Amino acid sequence: MSLYILVKTGEDSGIRFKIQPGLKIGRKNADYIIKDTSASSLHAQIHKSSSGDYLLFDCKSKNGIKINGLREGVVPLKPGVNFSIGTTEFEVVKDLQDKTDSPLASSPPPPSSDNSDVYYGPPSVEMAPPPPNLENSKILEVEVVQRWNDILEVFSQEISDKIKNKPKTILPMNPALKLKFIRGIQTDTEWTLGYGPRKVGADEYDLTIFEPEAPALCFELIPTHSGVHFKTNIPDIVLYNGRACEQSLLKDGDLITFGNTAIRIELIK
């Protein structure tokens, strides 16, 4: 079922545009530009819920979205829902193909058989045009511009249930460290670190090792009150000053080696 937003008042009265996820409504920074000085530059945006329903969210606008004069933060976009942005009124409508046929109007009475042009009755009155509805509205094609932050927001919503990361306490490194690669394919690379804990390894996004034979997690750098501690779970592969050591307090000039890579530690005082 296709849903549209029908503009009922204002300069765009009588047009409708298709409801699409991500579509922004506003006076300037939007996909549908509303010609209403009471609207904010970015006033509202359409989102699609996990259940498939469309929702219109207020983007912290000045005058908000209103239903029956009451401000609403979120408006469900279902057929028949009326809402206003600024002084402009809107209605959610179905596509014409989804509407059931209305009952046929009664046929007009047959013309008089005497061909008389005489009309007995009150004078005719010119009626005002009916308010806009789906039948007499025009479709406005609105293209939703996919901005990077929109794509990132959708991606974040899709993977939010899969993320298992837990918040960790971040502590300053005192003193700060400089890791200098003096051997291996990352020679001359320098990392200056001021907070931790930090992880170094081939599969770590934090501090990545590019050597093909490097372990997934080579070692960790953990700040403590006494200084920064070196820690590794594979001391036979990752050597600390040429020997196997699971953990130690880092000192200026310490050397960490694994495979063809050698990293010298410098304390920044």
ZASESE-975858 format. One record per residue (C-alpha): residue in three letters; x, y, z negated. Coordinates in steps of 0.05 Angstrom, whole numbers, plus 5000, padded with zeros to 4 digits. Last residue first. Example, Ala and Ser with C-alpha at 12.3 -4.5 7.8 and 13.67 -1.06 7.14 Angstrom:
<atoms>
SER527349794857/ALA524649104844/
</atoms>
This chain:
<atoms>
LYS615152684397/ILE613752274459/LEU616051564447/GLU619051224508/ILE617850494524/ARG621350164583/ILE617449704629/ALA620549124668/THR616948744723/ASN619848154761/GLY616047634721/PHE614547934653/THR618548454615/ILE617348954558/LEU623349374537/ASP623649804474/GLY627350464482/ASP623550854429/LYS620350374381/LEU613749994385/LEU611249644322/SER611048894338/GLN606448344361/GLU606647654392/CYS614147634403/ALA618047194450/ARG624847504465/GLY628047964516/ASN626248614482/TYR618948394480/LEU617647844530/VAL611047724566/ILE611146994590/ASP612946614526/PRO609347144484/ILE602546994518/ASN597347284470/THR600647964470/LYS600848554421/PHE604949194418/HIS603349654360/VAL603150414362/GLY604950784298/SER604150714223/HIS596950964221/THR595150494277/PRO594650544353/ILE594049884392/LEU597549754458/GLU595449104489/PHE599248604531/CYS599448214596/LEU592048094609/ALA590547764677/PRO597747514679/ALA602547794732/GLU604447344790/PRO602247824845/GLU605448444812/PHE600248994815/ILE599249124741/THR593149534724/LEU592349994665/ASP584950104650/TYR581749684704/GLU584949054675/ASP585348434718/ALA592948464732/GLY594548694661/VAL595349254611/LYS590149394558/ARG589550034517/PRO587250164446/GLY588150734450/TYR589851464458/GLY595451904483/LEU598551494540/THR603351744593/TRP604151234648/GLU610151264694/THR611350914761/ASP618550934784/THR618550184799/GLN611449914810/ILE613849334855/GLY618649094801/ARG623849424756/ILE624450074717/PHE617050194704/LYS616550754653/LEU611250724598/LYS610751394561/LEU607651384493/ALA604351874446/PRO606751894374/ASN601751814343/MET596951484391/PRO590051774380/LEU584351304363/ILE578351064403/THR573250644367/LYS569850144413/PRO562950134442/LYS560549454466/ASN560749234538/LYS555548724557/ILE552849044620/LYS548048594655/ASP541648934633/SER544149614656/ILE546149334724/GLU540249584764/GLN539450234725/SER546750404734/PHE546250274809/VAL540250734814/GLU543851284776/LEU550251204818/ILE546351264882/ASP542951894857/ASN549652184833/TRP552552064902/ARG546852414938/GLN541952034981/VAL537752565017/VAL530452355019/GLU527552555085/VAL520652855082/GLU516052755142/LEU509953205132/ILE503452855148/LYS497453285164/SER491053295123/ASN483953275150/GLU482352555130/LEU486452565066/ASN482953155036/PRO483653905040/PRO477954315011/PRO471954405056/PRO471655005102/ALA466855545077/MET459755495103/GLU456755985152/VAL449556085130/SER443655955176/PRO437556385166/PRO431856065127/GLY426555675165/TYR422455645228/TYR426755575290/VAL423655725358/ASP427655425414/SER421754975435/ASN423354385479/ASP416454085462/SER419553405446/SER423453655387/PRO430453375382/PRO431452735343/PRO433152795269/PRO440552745252/SER443152055236/SER444551885164/ALA451851875146/LEU455351205153/PRO457950915088/SER465351025076/ASP470250555106/THR475150275056/LYS481650655050/ASP488250285059/GLN489250485131/LEU488251215111/ASP494251175065/LYS492651224992/VAL492451884954/VAL496052224896/GLU493452934887/PHE497253594883/GLU495854294857/THR500554884866/THR500655434813/GLY507055184781/ILE507154434793/SER500254144785/PHE497453444775/ASN491753014801/VAL491852254797/GLY486751934845/PRO491451394871/LYS497151254823/LEU503451654813/PRO504551594738/VAL506652284711/VAL512552344664/GLY514352944620/GLU507253194617/ARG504853904603/LEU497353974591/GLY493154414637/ASN488953834662/ILE495353484683/LYS501453924683/ILE508653844707/GLY513554314674/ASN513955074672/LYS521455174664/SER523654504693/LYS527453984652/CYS527353514712/ASP520053284701/PHE519452564722/LEU514452304773/LEU513351554767/TYR512251024821/ASP510550324799/GLY514549724822/SER515149364755/SER522449574748/SER520250294755/LYS520850714818/HIS523051434807/ILE520352074837/GLN523752734819/ALA521353394790/HIS522954134788/LEU529554254821/SER529754994838/SER524155104788/ALA516955224809/SER513155864791/THR515556194855/ASP511555684895/LYS513355464966/ILE515154754947/ILE521254484983/TYR520653724990/ASP527653424989/ALA530053884934/ASN535054404911/LYS530955014928/ARG523755084902/GLY523154374878/ILE520953664890/LYS526053104894/LEU524952424926/GLY529051884892/PRO523951334905/GLN519151524961/ILE511951774960/LYS509951975031/PHE508252695045/ARG501553045052/ILE499453695084/GLY492854065074/SER495254635031/ASP502454785046/GLU501855535030/GLY498355394964/THR493054894944/LYS491354164954/VAL498153864973/LEU497053114981/ILE502252644953/TYR502251994991/LEU501951254975/SER502950675022/MET500050005000/
</atoms>
